Amino acid sequence: MKATRARRYDLIVFDWDGTLFDSTTLIVRCIQAACADIGVAVPSDEAAAYVIGLGLHDALQHVVPGLPAARYPELGQRYRHHYMARQDDLVMFPGTLAMLQALKARQHFLAVATGKNRRGLDDSLAHAQLHGMFDATRTADETASKPHPRMLQELMALFGVPPQRTLMIGDTTHDLQLAVNAGTDRVAVSYGAHDREAFAEHGPRFVAHSTRELHDWLLEHA
């Protein structure tokens, strides 16, 4: 009988958009539509994708710098309008549920650290029927936005897990820098918002090009 492999990480933390949920294109289009609505320059696909993972306020400030402060709430409202109109079209990446179930069976703590707000994440969890899958979640409106380490620090404190026993997984450099700042290992996925060439300087242990690759790596190394 094959020996059971020792668990390397007690806590595995996932980003949401572009890592578990196939939402990158929709977020980009909603940012662009919101900019068009209020009459400011529409960012390129690359520029709009870059801010995915940040909290909404930080993302909009980055993608539309120089907008009068009083207009950012209007821009955010238009973004939410477009996103809410199409969010039911979104789905998890193929194989995500099976991966999470396999990790649960190995008794890892599973968590989410996301730039979404609490209402947005809860709506997405309900849509994906994933309530109960995660042991804890953190959103940008209830703690510091990425790449500040507070999200991971709070999750580690909650479960009493040290950084060396924690793994962060995400599709953006914001996710990887969050992990660097919190002192944890990190894994990148290349099928989300950021180009994989940008990941190297953040020292990921692995770059997965599909959920299947991520699943296999986690079962072997996590």
ZIGIJO-V432589 format. One line per field, one symbol per residue. ss: DSSP state (@ for helix, = for strand, . for the rest). phi: phi as a letter, one per 20 degrees, with the letter a starting at -180 (. if undefined). psi: psi as a letter, one per 20 degrees, with the letter a starting at -180 (. if undefined). A space follows every 50 residues. Layout:
# ZIGIJO-V432589
ss = ???
phi = ???
psi = ???
This chain:
# ZIGIJO-V432589
ss = ..........====..=...=..@@@@@@@@@@@@@@@......@@@@@@ .....@@@@@@@@.....@@@@@@@@@@@@@@@@@@@@@..=...@@@@@ @@@@@...======...@@@@@@@@@@........====..........@ @@@@@@@@@...@@@=====..@@@@@@@@@@..=====......@@@.@ @@...===..@@@@@@@@@@@.
phi = .ffffffececdddfdfndddecgfffgffffffffgendgeffgffffg efoffgffffffecfnfggfefgfffffffgffffcffeecffgnfffff fffffemffdbcccffeffffffffffeldgnfdfabccfedbffgegff gffffffgdmdfgfdccdcadcfffffgfgfemdfbcddeededfffefg femffbdedaffffgffffede
psi = ppqppqphphpppprfpighpmjggggghhgghgghhjkrppqrgghhhh iphqqgggghhghmqipphiihhgghhhghggghhjhiiqrqqpigghgh hhhghjkqpprpoqirrgggghgggghiljpihqhqqprhiiaqqqjpih ghgggghgikprhijqppprjrhgghhggghikrrqpqpjjchqqhhihg ijlqhqopjrhggggggghhi.
